[in-house]
Amino acid sequence: MKTFMPKAADITRKWYVVDAEGQVFGRVASQVANILRGKNKPIYTPNVDTGDYVIIINADKIVMTGKKLDQKVYYHHSGYVGGMKETKYRKLLAEKPEFAIRKAVVGMLPKGPLGRQMAKKLKVYAGAEHGHAAQNPEKFDLI
């Protein structure tokens, strides 16, 4: 018996739509990261991108539990001395919900070229409308 190693021709990619309305932030991010990696497929291989495309809609209606909206902070640095910036997630989700979800999901993917390739298959929209109807996406119910 030889071990099966998936090639690019063996992989069939589907499109999924995830409705984030009323869903918990971290649970959505972790389940979407698993779909992007392909861990929900029997042909999953850690060093091959076997994942599917994911469209997240209603990102502005996602929920955080506990006091995370006021205590969780997003940090970034401008590159200059004293250039550390911080933003509370309450403000970040109000202004850029797409960025907040993308940041959480990409942080759960592998680092390097493989992870960047997987991250390109993630599409996040604040509202209920998306421009990917031609791909015939299936609705994906989160656990």
For each residue, the residues with C-beta under 8 A, 3 or more apart:
1:
2:
3:
4: 43
5: 45 48
6: 10 11 43 45 48 50
7: 10 11
8: 11
9:
10: 6 7 43
11: 6 7 8 43 48 49 50
12:
13: 51 52 53 121
14: 52 53 137 138
15: 52 53 54 55 132 135 136 137 138
16: 35 52 53 54 55 137 138 139 140
17: 55 57 130 137 138 139 140
18: 28 31 32 54 55 56 57 140 142
19: 23 57 58 139
20: 23 28 56 57 58 59 61 62 101
21: 58 61 62
22: 61 63
23: 19 20 27 28 62 63 142
24: 27 28 62 63 64 65
25: 28 29 62 63 64 68 100 101 104
26: 29 30 104
27: 23 24 30 31 142
28: 18 20 23 24 25 31 32 56 62 101 142
29: 25 26 32 33 101 104 105 108
30: 26 27 33 34 108
31: 18 27 28 34 35 142 143
32: 18 28 29 35 36 54 56 105 122
33: 29 30 36 37 105 108 109
34: 30 31 37 39 40
35: 16 31 32 38 39 40 51 52 54 140
36: 32 33 51 52 54 105 109 118 119 121 122
37: 33 34 44 50 51 109 110 118
38: 35 41 43 44 45 48 49 50 51 52
39: 34 35 44
40: 34 35 44
41: 38 44 50 51
42:
43: 4 6 10 11 38 50
44: 37 38 39 40 41 50
45: 5 6 38 48 50
46:
47: 114
48: 5 6 11 38 45
49: 11 38 114 117 118
50: 6 11 37 38 41 43 44 45
51: 13 35 36 37 38 41 118 121
52: 13 14 15 16 35 36 38 121
53: 13 14 15 16 121 122 123 135 137
54: 15 16 18 32 35 36 121 122 123 140
55: 15 16 17 18 123 124 125 130 132 137
56: 18 20 28 32 59 101 122 123 124 125
57: 17 18 19 20 125 127 128 129 130
58: 19 20 21 61 62 125 126 127 128
59: 20 56 62 97 98 100 101 124 125 126
60: 93 97 126 127
61: 20 21 22 58
62: 20 21 23 24 25 28 58 59 93 97 101
63: 22 23 24 25
64: 24 25 68 69 72 89 93
65: 24 68
66:
67: 70 71
68: 25 64 65 71 72 89
69: 64 72 88 89 90 93
70: 67 88 89 90
71: 67 68
72: 64 68 69 88 89
73: 86 87 88 89
74: 86 87 88 89 92 100 103
75: 84 85 86
76: 84 85
77: 83 84 85
78: 83 84 85
79: 83
80: 83
81:
82:
83: 77 78 79 80
84: 75 76 77 78
85: 75 76 77 78
86: 73 74 75
87: 73 74 91 92
88: 69 70 72 73 74 91 92
89: 64 68 69 70 72 73 74 92 93 100
90: 69 70 93 94
91: 87 88 94 95
92: 74 87 88 89 95 96 97 99 100
93: 60 62 64 69 89 90 96 97 100
94: 90 91 97
95: 91 92
96: 92 93 99 100
97: 59 60 62 92 93 94 100 101 124 126
98: 59 101 102 124 125 126
99: 92 96 102 103
100: 25 59 74 89 92 93 96 97 103 104
101: 20 25 28 29 56 59 62 97 98 104 105 124
102: 98 99 105 106 119 122 124
103: 74 99 100 106 107
104: 25 26 29 100 101 107 108
105: 29 32 33 36 101 102 108 109 119 122
106: 102 103 109 115 119 122
107: 103 104
108: 29 30 33 104 105
109: 33 36 37 105 106 115 118 119
110: 37 114 115 118
111: 115
112: 115 116
113: 116 117
114: 47 49 110 117 118
115: 106 109 110 111 112 118 119
116: 112 113 119 120
117: 49 113 114 120 121
118: 36 37 49 51 109 110 114 115 121 122
119: 36 102 105 106 109 115 116 122
120: 116 117
121: 13 36 51 52 53 54 117 118
122: 32 36 53 54 56 102 105 106 118 119
123: 53 54 55 56 130 132
124: 55 56 59 97 98 101 102
125: 55 56 57 58 59 98 128 129 130
126: 58 59 60 97 98
127: 57 58 60
128: 57 58 125
129: 57 125
130: 17 55 57 123 125 133
131:
132: 15 55 123 135 137
133: 130 136 137
134:
135: 15 53 132
136: 15 133
137: 14 15 16 17 53 55 132 133
138: 14 15 16 17
139: 16 17 19
140: 16 17 18 35 54
141:
142: 18 23 27 28 31
143: 31
